[in-house]
Amino acid sequence: MEKKLKGSQRKRLRELAHGLDPVIQIGKRGVTDEVMRQIDNVLTDHELIKIRFNDFKEEKKDLSARIAEETGSELVGMIGNIAIFYRENPEKEKRIDLKRK
């Protein structure tokens, strides 16, 4: 993602993510190539996702940075062992409205 999110946009995305359930879980096998493909696909479909770290909790910050870098997404926030990621949808009509409501 070439443009960085503003603080107000991050806040809006965290608000929107509040009601979401984690769609990916990082378990004993860690962040494998297959998990990365799944994350990439889910980001394409949903733009805003949560990932739960069931294992690798000590490494979650480093792993989240790697996930963001490799998927071209942004880490919007982290609450406990759940990370929130956002990647803008290439189709304009499917994008999340980042303006405050």
PyMOL commands that set and color helices and strands:
alter all, ss='L'
color gray80, all
select helices_A, chain A and resi 7-17+33-46+57-71+92-94
alter helices_A, ss='H'
color red, helices_A
select strands_A, chain A and resi 24-26+48-53+74-79+82-86
alter strands_A, ss='S'
color yellow, strands_A
deselect
rebuild
show_as cartoon
